Amino acid sequence: MLAAILLASWQLGFTAAVVAAIVDTVLHARSNSSVPAWRRSSVAERRTEMQLKRLERGGYRTLHARAIPGSEAQIDHLVVGPTGVYAVDSEKWDKRLPVRVQSHRKLFHGPFNQKPRLDEARWEASQAAELIGAELGREIAIVPSLAIYGPAIPWKVLNVREVDVFDGSRVRKWITKRERSLTDTEIDRIYEVAAQVLPARYPEN
C-alpha cells in the first residue's frame, strides 16, 4: 500500500514537472516572439563558435550570423572546409523536455513539433547554395543542420527532413568525419563569394 502511494506521488510529481516545463516554454516563447533572434548572439551560437574556431588549423573557414537576403532568416554559422560546406544553426532548448523523432520525418521537443524549424534550416541552406552557386557559375551543395544544446539527444547524428540533427557538442566531429572534397583554392573562393552574397546580420565593427 505504501509503495503504491509513493509510486502515485512520484508519477504525479513528474507529470506536474513536465506540465510546468511546457507552460514555462510556451510563456517564454510568447514573451520573446516579437524580438528577432538575430538581434543578439545566443549562448548556443557562442558555444558552437568556440568549437568551430578550433577547426581553423585544419583549413576550415567560418562566417557567423549571415543573413539570407530578402528575408528575416539567417544562417548562424556557414562553414567552408576540406570536407565541404555546412550551414549550422545553433539551438538552445529546454533541457526538461525530451527530444524524439517519428519515422525520420518528425522532430519533437516535448509536445512541440519542430517541422517549421527543420524546414527553415533546409530553406536557408538551399538559398545560400543557390546564391553562392550563381556567383561561382556551378552548383554547390550545402549541408543543413541543427546543433541542439540543453536536452539529451538520444542519437549521434540523425537526418530528419533532410536536415542533420545532433547534440551541439558533436559539431566538429560531424564536419570532420567526411572525406575531403574541396581543394584549398576552392575553399578560399567559396568563402570569398559567401561573404559577398550573404551579408553579415550584425553591424561590422
C-alpha positions in Angstrom: 0.0 0.0 0.0 2.8 2.4 1.0 4.7 1.5 -2.2 1.6 2.3 -4.3 1.1 5.6 -2.6 4.8 6.5 -3.1 4.6 5.5 -6.8 1.5 7.5 -7.3 3.1 10.5 -5.7 6.2 10.2 -7.8 4.2 10.0 -11.0 2.1 13.0 -10.0 5.2 14.9 -9.2 6.8 14.0 -12.5 3.7 14.9 -14.5 3.5 18.2 -12.7 7.1 19.0 -13.5 6.6 18.2 -17.2 3.5 20.4 -17.4 5.3 23.2 -15.6 8.2 22.9 -18.1 5.7 23.1 -21.1 3.9 26.1 -19.6 7.2 27.8 -19.0 8.4 27.1 -22.5 5.2 28.4 -24.1 5.2 31.6 -22.0 8.9 32.2 -22.7 8.3 31.7 -26.5 5.4 34.1 -26.4 7.2 36.8 -24.4 10.1 36.8 -26.9 8.3 36.2 -30.2 8.4 39.9 -31.1 12.2 40.1 -30.8 14.0 38.7 -33.8 16.6 36.1 -32.8 19.3 37.7 -35.0 19.4 40.8 -32.7 21.6 39.0 -30.2 24.2 36.3 -30.3 22.8 33.4 -28.3 24.6 31.2 -25.8 24.2 28.3 -28.2 25.8 30.3 -31.0 28.7 31.2 -28.9 29.3 27.6 -27.9 29.3 26.5 -31.5 31.6 29.3 -32.5 34.1 28.2 -29.9 34.1 24.7 -31.4 34.4 25.9 -35.0 37.4 28.2 -34.1 39.3 25.0 -33.3 38.8 23.8 -36.9 40.7 26.8 -38.4 44.1 25.0 -38.1 42.6 22.2 -40.3 41.8 24.6 -43.1 38.2 25.4 -42.2 36.8 28.9 -42.5 33.6 30.1 -40.9 31.2 33.0 -41.4 28.9 33.7 -38.5 25.4 35.2 -38.4 24.9 35.6 -42.2 21.6 36.9 -43.5 19.5 35.4 -46.3 18.8 38.5 -48.5 15.1 39.4 -48.7 14.2 37.6 -45.5 14.5 37.6 -41.7 16.3 34.3 -41.8 20.0 33.8 -41.0 22.5 31.0 -41.0 24.2 31.0 -37.6 27.4 29.5 -38.9 28.4 28.8 -42.5 31.5 26.6 -42.6 33.7 26.0 -45.6 36.5 23.5 -45.4 38.2 20.4 -46.8 35.1 18.2 -46.3 32.5 20.6 -47.8 30.2 23.4 -47.0 27.9 23.4 -44.0 25.1 25.5 -42.6 24.9 25.1 -38.8 22.0 26.6 -36.8 22.6 26.5 -33.1 19.6 25.9 -30.8 19.3 26.2 -27.0 16.2 24.1 -26.0 14.7 23.5 -22.6 16.5 20.5 -21.1 13.4 19.5 -19.2 11.6 18.4 -22.3 12.6 15.3 -24.2 13.6 15.2 -27.9 12.3 12.5 -30.1 11.6 11.6 -33.7 9.0 9.8 -35.7 9.8 7.9 -38.8 12.8 10.2 -39.6 10.2 12.8 -40.7 9.0 14.5 -37.5 11.1 16.0 -34.7 9.6 16.9 -31.4 10.8 18.9 -28.4 8.3 17.8 -25.7 4.9 18.2 -27.4 6.2 20.8 -29.9 6.6 19.7 -33.5 9.8 21.2 -34.9 8.8 20.9 -38.6 8.9 24.7 -39.1 12.4 24.9 -37.7 13.6 22.0 -39.9 12.1 23.5 -43.0 13.7 26.8 -42.2 17.1 25.3 -41.8 16.8 23.4 -45.1 15.5 26.5 -46.9 18.3 28.7 -45.5 20.9 26.2 -46.8 19.3 25.9 -50.2 19.1 29.7 -50.6 22.7 30.1 -49.7 23.7 27.3 -52.1 21.7 29.0 -54.9 23.3 32.4 -54.3 26.8 31.1 -54.0 26.4 28.7 -56.9 25.1 31.5 -59.2 28.2 33.6 -58.4 30.6 30.7 -58.9 28.9 29.5 -62.1 28.4 26.0 -60.8 26.3 24.0 -58.4 27.3 23.8 -54.8 26.0 21.6 -52.0 25.5 23.0 -48.5 24.5 20.5 -45.8 21.9 21.9 -43.3 21.9 21.1 -39.7 20.6 21.8 -36.2 23.1 21.7 -33.3 21.0 21.4 -30.2 22.1 22.3 -26.7 20.2 21.5 -23.5 18.1 18.3 -23.6 19.7 14.9 -24.1 19.8 13.8 -27.7 19.3 10.0 -27.9 21.3 9.6 -31.1 24.7 10.7 -32.6 23.5 12.2 -35.9 20.1 11.8 -37.4 18.8 13.1 -40.7 15.3 14.4 -40.3 13.6 16.0 -43.3 17.0 16.4 -45.0 18.5 18.2 -42.0 21.2 16.6 -39.8 20.2 16.9 -36.1 22.7 16.3 -33.3 23.9 17.4 -29.9 25.8 20.6 -30.1 28.9 19.1 -28.7 29.3 17.0 -31.9 29.6 19.9 -34.3 33.3 19.4 -35.0 33.1 15.6 -35.4 30.0 16.0 -37.7 32.0 18.2 -40.0 35.4 16.5 -40.0 34.3 12.9 -40.3 33.6 13.2 -44.0 36.0 12.7 -46.9 37.9 15.6 -48.3 36.0 17.1 -51.3 37.4 20.7 -51.7 40.9 22.0 -52.5 42.4 24.9 -50.7 41.7 27.1 -53.7 38.1 26.1 -53.8 37.7 26.7 -50.1 39.1 30.3 -50.4 36.9 31.1 -53.4 33.6 29.7 -51.9 34.4 31.6 -48.6 35.0 34.8 -50.5 31.8 34.5 -52.5 29.7 33.5 -49.5 30.9 36.7 -47.7 29.7 38.7 -50.6 26.3 37.2 -51.2 25.3 36.5 -47.6 25.6 39.9 -45.7 26.5 40.0 -42.1 23.4 40.2 -39.9 25.2 42.2 -37.1 26.8 45.5 -37.9 30.5 45.2 -38.7 32.9 46.9 -36.2 
